[in-house]
Amino acid sequence: MLLGDDNVRSAVDDLRQARELALLICKSEETVESFIAHCDIAACDLLMPYGDVLMTLSIVLRIKRTLDGAEIDKIICDMETRKAFAMEQRRRAEWRKSELAAARFRAECDQLDVVRSKQTLDAVISDVVI
């Protein structure tokens, strides 16, 4: 469901098991439904930040049909490494933009300093000549 699949047939047993477990702590059908809905929301909230990893694992699992723990760990590690690399590239690009903006600002300030120095020098020369 989190991955967007509407394949209800494959989730029937999961829903049956969820209902059985919920019946251990819930007394009525209404509370079972409420509890399962709450758990569904909580699971989505916990897993949503890792949606890209879950999608990748889902795709690889559908292709290969089986994955062991080491393969899953490698996929997760690769995904996290790629995300970290992309974030670092963005951070460096933003830093470079900041450096270029600072260099432009410095050049403008230097140009203003030259103009002010010339004006000051012209004022001193005019005072000396007068």
PyMOL commands that place a pseudoatom at each C-alpha (Angstrom):
pseudoatom trace, name=CA, resn=MET, resi=1, chain=A, elem=C, hetatm=0, pos=[0.000, 0.000, 0.000]
pseudoatom trace, name=CA, resn=LEU, resi=2, chain=A, elem=C, hetatm=0, pos=[2.822, 2.379, 0.850]
pseudoatom trace, name=CA, resn=LEU, resi=3, chain=A, elem=C, hetatm=0, pos=[4.423, 1.665, -2.490]
pseudoatom trace, name=CA, resn=GLY, resi=4, chain=A, elem=C, hetatm=0, pos=[1.232, 2.490, -4.315]
pseudoatom trace, name=CA, resn=ASP, resi=5, chain=A, elem=C, hetatm=0, pos=[0.365, -1.067, -5.306]
pseudoatom trace, name=CA, resn=ASP, resi=6, chain=A, elem=C, hetatm=0, pos=[-3.316, -1.855, -5.456]
pseudoatom trace, name=CA, resn=ASN, resi=7, chain=A, elem=C, hetatm=0, pos=[-2.693, -5.582, -5.503]
pseudoatom trace, name=CA, resn=VAL, resi=8, chain=A, elem=C, hetatm=0, pos=[-5.182, -6.426, -2.771]
pseudoatom trace, name=CA, resn=ARG, resi=9, chain=A, elem=C, hetatm=0, pos=[-4.842, -10.168, -3.234]
pseudoatom trace, name=CA, resn=SER, resi=10, chain=A, elem=C, hetatm=0, pos=[-1.226, -10.182, -2.004]
pseudoatom trace, name=CA, resn=ALA, resi=11, chain=A, elem=C, hetatm=0, pos=[-2.121, -8.153, 1.087]
pseudoatom trace, name=CA, resn=VAL, resi=12, chain=A, elem=C, hetatm=0, pos=[-5.085, -10.303, 2.196]
pseudoatom trace, name=CA, resn=ASP, resi=13, chain=A, elem=C, hetatm=0, pos=[-3.007, -12.484, 4.492]
pseudoatom trace, name=CA, resn=ASP, resi=14, chain=A, elem=C, hetatm=0, pos=[-1.241, -9.427, 5.965]
pseudoatom trace, name=CA, resn=LEU, resi=15, chain=A, elem=C, hetatm=0, pos=[-4.610, -7.847, 6.741]
pseudoatom trace, name=CA, resn=ARG, resi=16, chain=A, elem=C, hetatm=0, pos=[-5.876, -11.110, 8.251]
pseudoatom trace, name=CA, resn=GLN, resi=17, chain=A, elem=C, hetatm=0, pos=[-2.819, -11.322, 10.493]
pseudoatom trace, name=CA, resn=ALA, resi=18, chain=A, elem=C, hetatm=0, pos=[-3.158, -7.662, 11.484]
pseudoatom trace, name=CA, resn=ARG, resi=19, chain=A, elem=C, hetatm=0, pos=[-6.791, -8.233, 12.468]
pseudoatom trace, name=CA, resn=GLU, resi=20, chain=A, elem=C, hetatm=0, pos=[-5.862, -11.316, 14.507]
pseudoatom trace, name=CA, resn=LEU, resi=21, chain=A, elem=C, hetatm=0, pos=[-3.152, -9.407, 16.359]
pseudoatom trace, name=CA, resn=ALA, resi=22, chain=A, elem=C, hetatm=0, pos=[-5.431, -6.419, 16.903]
pseudoatom trace, name=CA, resn=LEU, resi=23, chain=A, elem=C, hetatm=0, pos=[-8.069, -8.705, 18.407]
pseudoatom trace, name=CA, resn=LEU, resi=24, chain=A, elem=C, hetatm=0, pos=[-5.551, -9.566, 21.141]
pseudoatom trace, name=CA, resn=ILE, resi=25, chain=A, elem=C, hetatm=0, pos=[-5.802, -6.006, 22.486]
pseudoatom trace, name=CA, resn=CYS, resi=26, chain=A, elem=C, hetatm=0, pos=[-9.120, -4.722, 21.087]
pseudoatom trace, name=CA, resn=LYS, resi=27, chain=A, elem=C, hetatm=0, pos=[-12.557, -5.786, 22.290]
pseudoatom trace, name=CA, resn=SER, resi=28, chain=A, elem=C, hetatm=0, pos=[-14.818, -4.721, 19.435]
pseudoatom trace, name=CA, resn=GLU, resi=29, chain=A, elem=C, hetatm=0, pos=[-14.783, -4.706, 15.665]
pseudoatom trace, name=CA, resn=GLU, resi=30, chain=A, elem=C, hetatm=0, pos=[-14.895, -0.897, 15.721]
pseudoatom trace, name=CA, resn=THR, resi=31, chain=A, elem=C, hetatm=0, pos=[-11.758, -0.635, 17.872]
pseudoatom trace, name=CA, resn=VAL, resi=32, chain=A, elem=C, hetatm=0, pos=[-9.978, -3.176, 15.656]
pseudoatom trace, name=CA, resn=GLU, resi=33, chain=A, elem=C, hetatm=0, pos=[-10.678, -1.022, 12.599]
pseudoatom trace, name=CA, resn=SER, resi=34, chain=A, elem=C, hetatm=0, pos=[-9.582, 2.121, 14.446]
pseudoatom trace, name=CA, resn=PHE, resi=35, chain=A, elem=C, hetatm=0, pos=[-6.420, 0.454, 15.736]
pseudoatom trace, name=CA, resn=ILE, resi=36, chain=A, elem=C, hetatm=0, pos=[-5.448, -0.872, 12.294]
pseudoatom trace, name=CA, resn=ALA, resi=37, chain=A, elem=C, hetatm=0, pos=[-6.094, 2.563, 10.730]
pseudoatom trace, name=CA, resn=HIS, resi=38, chain=A, elem=C, hetatm=0, pos=[-3.907, 4.179, 13.399]
pseudoatom trace, name=CA, resn=CYS, resi=39, chain=A, elem=C, hetatm=0, pos=[-1.126, 1.630, 12.810]
pseudoatom trace, name=CA, resn=ASP, resi=40, chain=A, elem=C, hetatm=0, pos=[-1.337, 2.213, 9.061]
pseudoatom trace, name=CA, resn=ILE, resi=41, chain=A, elem=C, hetatm=0, pos=[-0.876, 5.963, 9.546]
pseudoatom trace, name=CA, resn=ALA, resi=42, chain=A, elem=C, hetatm=0, pos=[1.999, 5.416, 11.994]
pseudoatom trace, name=CA, resn=ALA, resi=43, chain=A, elem=C, hetatm=0, pos=[3.724, 3.000, 9.589]
pseudoatom trace, name=CA, resn=CYS, resi=44, chain=A, elem=C, hetatm=0, pos=[3.396, 5.464, 6.712]
pseudoatom trace, name=CA, resn=ASP, resi=45, chain=A, elem=C, hetatm=0, pos=[4.814, 8.266, 8.870]
pseudoatom trace, name=CA, resn=LEU, resi=46, chain=A, elem=C, hetatm=0, pos=[7.780, 6.089, 9.854]
pseudoatom trace, name=CA, resn=LEU, resi=47, chain=A, elem=C, hetatm=0, pos=[8.501, 4.778, 6.356]
pseudoatom trace, name=CA, resn=MET, resi=48, chain=A, elem=C, hetatm=0, pos=[7.775, 7.848, 4.198]
pseudoatom trace, name=CA, resn=PRO, resi=49, chain=A, elem=C, hetatm=0, pos=[11.254, 9.405, 4.639]
pseudoatom trace, name=CA, resn=TYR, resi=50, chain=A, elem=C, hetatm=0, pos=[12.671, 6.179, 3.199]
pseudoatom trace, name=CA, resn=GLY, resi=51, chain=A, elem=C, hetatm=0, pos=[10.253, 5.903, 0.288]
pseudoatom trace, name=CA, resn=ASP, resi=52, chain=A, elem=C, hetatm=0, pos=[13.010, 6.030, -2.307]
pseudoatom trace, name=CA, resn=VAL, resi=53, chain=A, elem=C, hetatm=0, pos=[14.855, 3.159, -0.636]
pseudoatom trace, name=CA, resn=LEU, resi=54, chain=A, elem=C, hetatm=0, pos=[11.654, 1.138, -0.318]
pseudoatom trace, name=CA, resn=MET, resi=55, chain=A, elem=C, hetatm=0, pos=[10.814, 1.705, -3.980]
pseudoatom trace, name=CA, resn=THR, resi=56, chain=A, elem=C, hetatm=0, pos=[14.291, 0.601, -5.020]
pseudoatom trace, name=CA, resn=LEU, resi=57, chain=A, elem=C, hetatm=0, pos=[14.119, -2.494, -2.823]
pseudoatom trace, name=CA, resn=SER, resi=58, chain=A, elem=C, hetatm=0, pos=[10.678, -3.280, -4.227]
pseudoatom trace, name=CA, resn=ILE, resi=59, chain=A, elem=C, hetatm=0, pos=[11.881, -3.009, -7.819]
pseudoatom trace, name=CA, resn=VAL, resi=60, chain=A, elem=C, hetatm=0, pos=[15.002, -5.117, -7.215]
pseudoatom trace, name=CA, resn=LEU, resi=61, chain=A, elem=C, hetatm=0, pos=[12.975, -7.688, -5.305]
pseudoatom trace, name=CA, resn=ARG, resi=62, chain=A, elem=C, hetatm=0, pos=[10.477, -7.979, -8.150]
pseudoatom trace, name=CA, resn=ILE, resi=63, chain=A, elem=C, hetatm=0, pos=[13.307, -8.485, -10.623]
pseudoatom trace, name=CA, resn=LYS, resi=64, chain=A, elem=C, hetatm=0, pos=[15.433, -10.895, -8.581]
pseudoatom trace, name=CA, resn=ARG, resi=65, chain=A, elem=C, hetatm=0, pos=[12.538, -12.498, -6.645]
pseudoatom trace, name=CA, resn=THR, resi=66, chain=A, elem=C, hetatm=0, pos=[14.761, -12.990, -3.557]
pseudoatom trace, name=CA, resn=LEU, resi=67, chain=A, elem=C, hetatm=0, pos=[17.187, -10.837, -1.589]
pseudoatom trace, name=CA, resn=ASP, resi=68, chain=A, elem=C, hetatm=0, pos=[19.288, -11.784, 1.386]
pseudoatom trace, name=CA, resn=GLY, resi=69, chain=A, elem=C, hetatm=0, pos=[20.267, -9.454, 4.218]
pseudoatom trace, name=CA, resn=ALA, resi=70, chain=A, elem=C, hetatm=0, pos=[23.654, -8.581, 2.724]
pseudoatom trace, name=CA, resn=GLU, resi=71, chain=A, elem=C, hetatm=0, pos=[22.067, -7.632, -0.604]
pseudoatom trace, name=CA, resn=ILE, resi=72, chain=A, elem=C, hetatm=0, pos=[19.470, -5.470, 1.132]
pseudoatom trace, name=CA, resn=ASP, resi=73, chain=A, elem=C, hetatm=0, pos=[22.187, -3.799, 3.209]
pseudoatom trace, name=CA, resn=LYS, resi=74, chain=A, elem=C, hetatm=0, pos=[24.232, -3.110, 0.063]
pseudoatom trace, name=CA, resn=ILE, resi=75, chain=A, elem=C, hetatm=0, pos=[21.240, -1.560, -1.733]
pseudoatom trace, name=CA, resn=ILE, resi=76, chain=A, elem=C, hetatm=0, pos=[20.455, 0.640, 1.268]
pseudoatom trace, name=CA, resn=CYS, resi=77, chain=A, elem=C, hetatm=0, pos=[24.118, 1.641, 1.618]
pseudoatom trace, name=CA, resn=ASP, resi=78, chain=A, elem=C, hetatm=0, pos=[24.337, 2.489, -2.091]
pseudoatom trace, name=CA, resn=MET, resi=79, chain=A, elem=C, hetatm=0, pos=[21.158, 4.561, -1.924]
pseudoatom trace, name=CA, resn=GLU, resi=80, chain=A, elem=C, hetatm=0, pos=[22.292, 6.475, 1.162]
pseudoatom trace, name=CA, resn=THR, resi=81, chain=A, elem=C, hetatm=0, pos=[25.725, 7.068, -0.390]
pseudoatom trace, name=CA, resn=ARG, resi=82, chain=A, elem=C, hetatm=0, pos=[24.156, 8.436, -3.574]
pseudoatom trace, name=CA, resn=LYS, resi=83, chain=A, elem=C, hetatm=0, pos=[21.852, 10.719, -1.578]
pseudoatom trace, name=CA, resn=ALA, resi=84, chain=A, elem=C, hetatm=0, pos=[24.749, 11.994, 0.529]
pseudoatom trace, name=CA, resn=PHE, resi=85, chain=A, elem=C, hetatm=0, pos=[26.836, 12.595, -2.592]
pseudoatom trace, name=CA, resn=ALA, resi=86, chain=A, elem=C, hetatm=0, pos=[23.989, 14.516, -4.262]
pseudoatom trace, name=CA, resn=MET, resi=87, chain=A, elem=C, hetatm=0, pos=[23.479, 16.621, -1.123]
pseudoatom trace, name=CA, resn=GLU, resi=88, chain=A, elem=C, hetatm=0, pos=[27.200, 17.386, -0.981]
pseudoatom trace, name=CA, resn=GLN, resi=89, chain=A, elem=C, hetatm=0, pos=[27.220, 18.368, -4.660]
pseudoatom trace, name=CA, resn=ARG, resi=90, chain=A, elem=C, hetatm=0, pos=[24.299, 20.764, -4.044]
pseudoatom trace, name=CA, resn=ARG, resi=91, chain=A, elem=C, hetatm=0, pos=[26.027, 22.173, -0.964]
pseudoatom trace, name=CA, resn=ARG, resi=92, chain=A, elem=C, hetatm=0, pos=[29.230, 22.772, -2.930]
pseudoatom trace, name=CA, resn=ALA, resi=93, chain=A, elem=C, hetatm=0, pos=[27.317, 24.415, -5.779]
pseudoatom trace, name=CA, resn=GLU, resi=94, chain=A, elem=C, hetatm=0, pos=[25.597, 26.749, -3.299]
pseudoatom trace, name=CA, resn=TRP, resi=95, chain=A, elem=C, hetatm=0, pos=[28.948, 27.525, -1.676]
pseudoatom trace, name=CA, resn=ARG, resi=96, chain=A, elem=C, hetatm=0, pos=[30.459, 28.316, -5.080]
pseudoatom trace, name=CA, resn=LYS, resi=97, chain=A, elem=C, hetatm=0, pos=[27.554, 30.683, -5.819]
pseudoatom trace, name=CA, resn=SER, resi=98, chain=A, elem=C, hetatm=0, pos=[28.221, 32.394, -2.492]
pseudoatom trace, name=CA, resn=GLU, resi=99, chain=A, elem=C, hetatm=0, pos=[31.917, 32.715, -3.323]
pseudoatom trace, name=CA, resn=LEU, resi=100, chain=A, elem=C, hetatm=0, pos=[31.133, 34.243, -6.710]
pseudoatom trace, name=CA, resn=ALA, resi=101, chain=A, elem=C, hetatm=0, pos=[28.654, 36.691, -5.170]
pseudoatom trace, name=CA, resn=ALA, resi=102, chain=A, elem=C, hetatm=0, pos=[31.257, 37.672, -2.569]
pseudoatom trace, name=CA, resn=ALA, resi=103, chain=A, elem=C, hetatm=0, pos=[33.887, 38.182, -5.291]
pseudoatom trace, name=CA, resn=ARG, resi=104, chain=A, elem=C, hetatm=0, pos=[31.487, 40.407, -7.279]
pseudoatom trace, name=CA, resn=PHE, resi=105, chain=A, elem=C, hetatm=0, pos=[30.684, 42.382, -4.150]
pseudoatom trace, name=CA, resn=ARG, resi=106, chain=A, elem=C, hetatm=0, pos=[34.398, 42.747, -3.342]
pseudoatom trace, name=CA, resn=ALA, resi=107, chain=A, elem=C, hetatm=0, pos=[35.092, 43.957, -6.884]
pseudoatom trace, name=CA, resn=GLU, resi=108, chain=A, elem=C, hetatm=0, pos=[32.303, 46.537, -6.625]
pseudoatom trace, name=CA, resn=CYS, resi=109, chain=A, elem=C, hetatm=0, pos=[33.662, 47.720, -3.271]
pseudoatom trace, name=CA, resn=ASP, resi=110, chain=A, elem=C, hetatm=0, pos=[37.180, 47.955, -4.690]
pseudoatom trace, name=CA, resn=GLN, resi=111, chain=A, elem=C, hetatm=0, pos=[35.841, 50.013, -7.585]
pseudoatom trace, name=CA, resn=LEU, resi=112, chain=A, elem=C, hetatm=0, pos=[34.042, 52.340, -5.157]
pseudoatom trace, name=CA, resn=ASP, resi=113, chain=A, elem=C, hetatm=0, pos=[37.237, 52.664, -3.115]
pseudoatom trace, name=CA, resn=VAL, resi=114, chain=A, elem=C, hetatm=0, pos=[39.143, 53.691, -6.268]
pseudoatom trace, name=CA, resn=VAL, resi=115, chain=A, elem=C, hetatm=0, pos=[36.494, 56.295, -7.098]
pseudoatom trace, name=CA, resn=ARG, resi=116, chain=A, elem=C, hetatm=0, pos=[36.494, 57.643, -3.522]
pseudoatom trace, name=CA, resn=SER, resi=117, chain=A, elem=C, hetatm=0, pos=[40.303, 57.731, -3.462]
pseudoatom trace, name=CA, resn=LYS, resi=118, chain=A, elem=C, hetatm=0, pos=[40.300, 59.678, -6.725]
pseudoatom trace, name=CA, resn=GLN, resi=119, chain=A, elem=C, hetatm=0, pos=[37.687, 62.102, -5.365]
pseudoatom trace, name=CA, resn=THR, resi=120, chain=A, elem=C, hetatm=0, pos=[39.706, 62.561, -2.177]
pseudoatom trace, name=CA, resn=LEU, resi=121, chain=A, elem=C, hetatm=0, pos=[42.885, 63.098, -4.190]
pseudoatom trace, name=CA, resn=ASP, resi=122, chain=A, elem=C, hetatm=0, pos=[41.091, 65.607, -6.454]
pseudoatom trace, name=CA, resn=ALA, resi=123, chain=A, elem=C, hetatm=0, pos=[39.797, 67.450, -3.372]
pseudoatom trace, name=CA, resn=VAL, resi=124, chain=A, elem=C, hetatm=0, pos=[43.287, 67.597, -1.824]
pseudoatom trace, name=CA, resn=ILE, resi=125, chain=A, elem=C, hetatm=0, pos=[44.800, 68.828, -5.103]
pseudoatom trace, name=CA, resn=SER, resi=126, chain=A, elem=C, hetatm=0, pos=[42.121, 71.481, -5.476]
pseudoatom trace, name=CA, resn=ASP, resi=127, chain=A, elem=C, hetatm=0, pos=[42.740, 72.639, -1.867]
pseudoatom trace, name=CA, resn=VAL, resi=128, chain=A, elem=C, hetatm=0, pos=[46.482, 72.856, -2.525]
pseudoatom trace, name=CA, resn=VAL, resi=129, chain=A, elem=C, hetatm=0, pos=[46.007, 74.727, -5.801]
pseudoatom trace, name=CA, resn=ILE, resi=130, chain=A, elem=C, hetatm=0, pos=[43.605, 77.236, -4.303]
for i in range(1, 130): cmd.bond("trace and resi %d" % i, "trace and resi %d" % (i + 1))
show_as sticks, trace
zoom trace
